[in-house]
Every structure is written in C-alpha cells, then in structure tokens.
Amino acid sequence: MSDTMDFDEPISRRAEAMYLTTDLTEVRRRTIDTMRLFPGARVLDVGSGPGLFADEMAQVVGPTGCVRGVDISEPMIELARARCDDKPWVDFQIADAVSLPFGDGGFDACVSVQVLEFVADVDAALREFHRVLKPGGRLAVSDADWGATAWRSEDAALCEQVMDGWTSGFAHLRLPLTLKSRIEAAGFVDASAHAIPVFNSACEPEGFSFHLIRQIQGVVPGRTNLTQEEVDAWAQELRGLNERGAYFFSQTRYLFAADKPR
Ligand SMILES: C[S@@+](CC[C@H](N)C(=O)[O-])C[C@H]1O[C@@H](n2cnc3c(N)ncnc32)[C@H](O)[C@@H]1O
C-alpha cells in the first residue's frame, strides 16, 4: 500500500467539505481540547489540509502566538492560506512530515490529524514531531481504524472491492492499534488514548459518510479496475438503503496525546 492518495484539487475540495461536517468538527474540538493551548503559544500542524485546525488553533493562541502548517499538497496549502488570510500569525508551507523545515525545540504543541495513515515511515515522522517540540511540549495525533469500518451494503462483494480500492490509498489500514507504542518509542511520555466514534444512521450532508461516498466515487475508479458505473452503483445502493431508513455507517477514530519530557 505504498501508492498513497494524491490530494489534488478535486480531492482536496471534497475533503474540505468532509472536514466541515458535524462529525469532524467534533474530532477537531476534542483534539484541540487535549492540546493545552494558551495565548502566545507556538503551534505546528503537520498535514494541515484545508487549514481548519490551524484556523481554530489560531483563535486560541491569538496574534501573540503563531501557527505553522505544513502539507505535501499544493491545493491543500492554497485552501489553507485562503482560510487563514485574515490571521497574519498563521503561515503554511509545503513540507513532508518526515523532514520538517524547522529547528529543534521551537514549538509548544504539535498536532497531526488523519495524516500519519498516509505516511509510510510513521516512526520517522513521530521522531520529527519530538525534535521540533520544546521540552514539555504537547503532541496530539489522531487516525482512523479503516480496517474496522462498518458500512451496511446488500452487495457485500462490490462493497468490499470498493473499500479495497479506497483503502489502497492509505499507507496504513489500522494504524491506531500501534500508535501509542510508537509515540512512546519516539520519546514521548504520559501518552493517553481515546476513541472518538463517528456514527451515521442516515446519509445526510451534516455527516462524514455522505461526503466519504462522494470522495470514493471520485477516487476509486482511477485507482482500481472498478469502472465509474460500478462505483456509482455501490453509492446508489447506499443511498437506497438511506431512503428505506436502513443506512448504517460506523468508524472509530482514535486520539492520542503525549508530552515531550522536560
Ligand atoms: C485527510 S487530510 C487531513 C487534513 C487535516 N489534518 C485535517 O484533519 O483537517 C490528510 C492531509 O495530509 C497530507 N499529507 C499526506 N502525507 C503527508 C506527508 N508525508 N507530509 C505532510 N502532509 C501529508 C495530505 O496532503 C492531506 O492534506
């Protein structure tokens, strides 16, 4: 699974719509709550995507603080810059999680949400997060357990093929299972782990899975030998279940927080 997802312009725009849902707004709220931010803090967002985290953290740290975002996708960096245009204490640049363009010990906090699941060398990235944090700095990392996603379908074979096509864009299918140990191995202490359920009993625009269906329809035909018609048929079946009140989507995200020793 090394051919990870390329967050081009259409994928980035659909992802942005997904992150604005109630489900992922709650993931941001819980993540930011665990980061112990304060006015004047220096914060790094690795894999900053469309800048929603950076924007919300910037409101907490205020103009006496600073927020730096890095991402490998130019379209994502453009969305993030547009979002945070009114906050000169926020800045974004292209960089890889495994090679951060910052000196040692410059940040009070570092966050990386739904990014490491795309990064082949997770341990190298965690060592970078540790390096750029100050002694006593705070880390928050969150990823989804894609291998345990429950999505009702009456065509199990097609559903499995579609999900295989989708998850082939990830470097790690079940990263949360090993993340706490990896965070500790990178030198962090007092690591905690919490589950954040994302459950949709209806397929509605406020929910994560509504947008995930659209993202999958856009991505999977180009990644696999499934045709657009086959992937559209899968999506149509799920929408049919929804019309009958029989829709079911459930996935667990995991939030890890830890400290760099003083
Ligand atoms: C699912 S999005 C999450 C965006 C954001 N963290 C959020 O939760 O709103 C994943 C992001 O990670 C970025 N990404 C993937 N691999 C990366 C890497 N090696 N270094 C930096 N960013 C990366 C992608 O370009 C994309 O913007």
The ligand as an SDF file (V2000), in Angstrom:
LIG
                    3D

 27 29  0  0  0  0  0  0  0  0999 V2000
   -7.0850   13.5060    5.4490 C   0  0  0  0  0  0  0  0  0  0  0  0
   -6.2020   15.0320    5.2240 S   0  0  0  0  0  0  0  0  0  0  0  0
   -6.2540   15.7240    6.8760 C   0  0  0  0  0  0  0  0  0  0  0  0
   -6.1040   17.2330    6.8890 C   0  0  0  0  0  0  0  0  0  0  0  0
   -6.1280   17.8860    8.2780 C   0  0  0  0  0  0  0  0  0  0  0  0
   -5.1290   17.3440    9.1610 N   0  0  0  0  0  0  0  0  0  0  0  0
   -7.4860   17.7620    8.9310 C   0  0  0  0  0  0  0  0  0  0  0  0
   -7.6950   16.8380    9.7290 O   0  0  0  0  0  0  0  0  0  0  0  0
   -8.3540   18.5880    8.6400 O   0  0  0  0  0  0  0  0  0  0  0  0
   -4.5580   14.4390    5.1120 C   0  0  0  0  0  0  0  0  0  0  0  0
   -3.5710   15.5370    4.7530 C   0  0  0  0  0  0  0  0  0  0  0  0
   -2.2490   15.0270    4.9770 O   0  0  0  0  0  0  0  0  0  0  0  0
   -1.4220   15.4800    3.9320 C   0  0  0  0  0  0  0  0  0  0  0  0
   -0.2550   14.5920    3.8700 N   0  0  0  0  0  0  0  0  0  0  0  0
   -0.2130   13.3020    3.4410 C   0  0  0  0  0  0  0  0  0  0  0  0
    1.0290   12.8150    3.5440 N   0  0  0  0  0  0  0  0  0  0  0  0
    1.7990   13.8090    4.0700 C   0  0  0  0  0  0  0  0  0  0  0  0
    3.1720   13.9150    4.4180 C   0  0  0  0  0  0  0  0  0  0  0  0
    4.0320   12.8920    4.2230 N   0  0  0  0  0  0  0  0  0  0  0  0
    3.6260   15.0800    4.9320 N   0  0  0  0  0  0  0  0  0  0  0  0
    2.7700   16.1320    5.0990 C   0  0  0  0  0  0  0  0  0  0  0  0
    1.4540   16.0920    4.7850 N   0  0  0  0  0  0  0  0  0  0  0  0
    0.9780   14.9500    4.2770 C   0  0  0  0  0  0  0  0  0  0  0  0
   -2.3200   15.4490    2.7150 C   0  0  0  0  0  0  0  0  0  0  0  0
   -1.8170   16.2200    1.6570 O   0  0  0  0  0  0  0  0  0  0  0  0
   -3.6250   15.9810    3.2820 C   0  0  0  0  0  0  0  0  0  0  0  0
   -3.7020   17.3670    3.2300 O   0  0  0  0  0  0  0  0  0  0  0  0
  1  2  1  0
  2  3  1  0
  2 10  1  0
  3  4  1  0
  4  5  1  0
  5  6  1  0
  5  7  1  0
  7  8  2  0
  7  9  1  0
 10 11  1  0
 11 12  1  0
 11 26  1  0
 12 13  1  0
 13 14  1  0
 13 24  1  0
 14 15  1  0
 14 23  1  0
 15 16  2  0
 16 17  1  0
 17 18  1  0
 17 23  2  0
 18 19  1  0
 18 20  2  0
 20 21  1  0
 21 22  2  0
 22 23  1  0
 24 25  1  0
 24 26  1  0
 26 27  1  0
M  CHG  2   2   1   9  -1
M  END
$$$$
